């Protein structure tokens, strides 16, 4: 396996996912194409663009945008707050988080 020195996921697009959905989409390329087409349309809507722009603005205003500190702006009960990207993106059992639901 080649080493990837960038901060991006070196395995992205290599079809090595082990979750049920990753395996399903590896075996059903037409289903993955349909899902990708839906996601493209969904994320093109003005509502999603405004949502992303608002989070990016909050991230810039907090001084964490693009400086490599591995922080995100997270939605909590008290509004937006700084939080580690890994914690923010793994919430609600997403990713490899194995906690009980």
Residue pairs with C-beta under 8 A, 6 or more apart in sequence:
2 10
3 10
4 10
7 68
15 22
15 26
17 23
17 26
24 31
25 31
25 32
25 35
26 32
42 48
55 73
55 80
56 65
58 73
58 80
59 65
59 71
59 72
59 73
62 71
62 73
62 82
64 71
64 72
64 73
64 82
70 84
70 85
70 86
71 82
71 83
71 84
71 85
72 82
72 83
72 84
72 85
72 88
72 89
73 80
73 81
73 82
73 83
74 80
74 81
74 82
74 83
74 87
74 88
76 83
89 95
90 96
90 97
91 97
92 101
93 99
93 101
